[in-house]
Amino acid sequence: MFADNVGSMDDVISVKNLSKSIGNHQVLKNICFSVKKGSTVAIYGPNGAGKTTLFKILSTLWTPTEGSVAINKFDVSTDSSNIRKSIGILSHETFLYNDLTAEENLRFYGQMYGIDNDILDKRIEYLLEKTGITYRATDRVSELSRGMKQRLSIARTLIHEPQVLFLDEPYTGLDQNAVNVFENILKELDSKKTTKLIVSHNIEQSFKLCDRAIILDKGKIVFDDLKKDISDVGSFKQTYKNLINS
Ligand SMILES: Nc1ncnc2c1ncn2[C@@H]1O[C@H](COP(=O)(O)OP(=O)(O)OP(=O)(O)O)[C@@H](O)[C@H]1O
């Protein structure tokens, strides 16, 4: 039930004895796992299990109370600026500026990452086209629908070609066409060996994307296995139910 967690040279993410307390509530309890380059790991758990807290620490927004977390060998507590260059975060917060157009938002983020203008022009054009929002490029974000904003958030997340992606409920607000667009983009990223962590309550949808599944419950990892060792999504859902109700 637990994947081989022994760290190795090609680990992109390394989490050792991570605990996080908020006030006097211990939200994460002695979490240990590592992720190899190019893997896609789905993280499941009921409300309040600690998934978002884990993501906030992995993406350098919060620091651990105990233990250590490294991304590309950089420590989240001491090397956050190096980590931020190489990660992309897609969450329920769009991090988009309402008063800027879709294109201006992408340009703003691209410039923040120091991407040369020539390259940035091409990336913006490519990502707007890829996410199907070229025709809304000059509209302000405040005029876009929720699904359009999510498509633009996907483009924003990818503008600096991050090596590690944190996807928190990435399907929120996407229609079926946008789901297909999103999944095609993820497949393309597989060929670039992008490492992905996905948090989703939709097991059916996200299980097919991952090669490993982790279940968090009450701040602890209660399951961690490779998908090839899980017979099918049905049995995984049953395991999930059994574990979180025990
Ligand atoms: N800013 C905060 N202040 C106080 N407690 C917090 C804060 N953020 C999270 N918590 C607590 O930490 C625990 C884990 O929350 P977290 O948001 O990480 O869970 P989650 O697994 O992402 O849940 P969900 O599926 O509902 O998004 C919860 O008990 C929550 O109340």
The ligand as an ORCA input file, in Angstrom:
! r2SCAN-3c Opt
* xyz 0 1
  N      -5.440     29.801      7.597
  C      -5.865     28.847      8.412
  N      -6.129     29.099      9.716
  C      -6.545     28.135     10.554
  N      -6.742     26.840     10.191
  C      -6.508     26.534      8.914
  C      -6.074     27.503      7.947
  N      -5.920     26.874      6.764
  C      -6.258     25.597      6.967
  N      -6.602     25.384      8.248
  C      -7.038     24.116      8.850
  O      -6.146     23.114      8.418
  C      -6.849     21.903      8.156
  C      -6.497     21.432      6.753
  O      -7.008     22.367      5.820
  P      -6.704     22.251      4.261
  O      -7.319     23.445      3.615
  O      -5.266     22.018      4.072
  O      -7.513     20.924      3.900
  P      -7.886     20.332      2.462
  O      -7.547     18.891      2.509
  O      -7.284     21.147      1.400
  O      -9.460     20.497      2.476
  P     -10.505     20.779      1.273
  O     -10.708     19.474      0.567
  O     -11.731     21.203      2.033
  O      -9.957     21.869      0.398
  C      -8.328     22.196      8.362
  O      -8.697     21.738      9.654
  C      -8.402     23.698      8.298
  O      -9.437     24.189      9.102
*
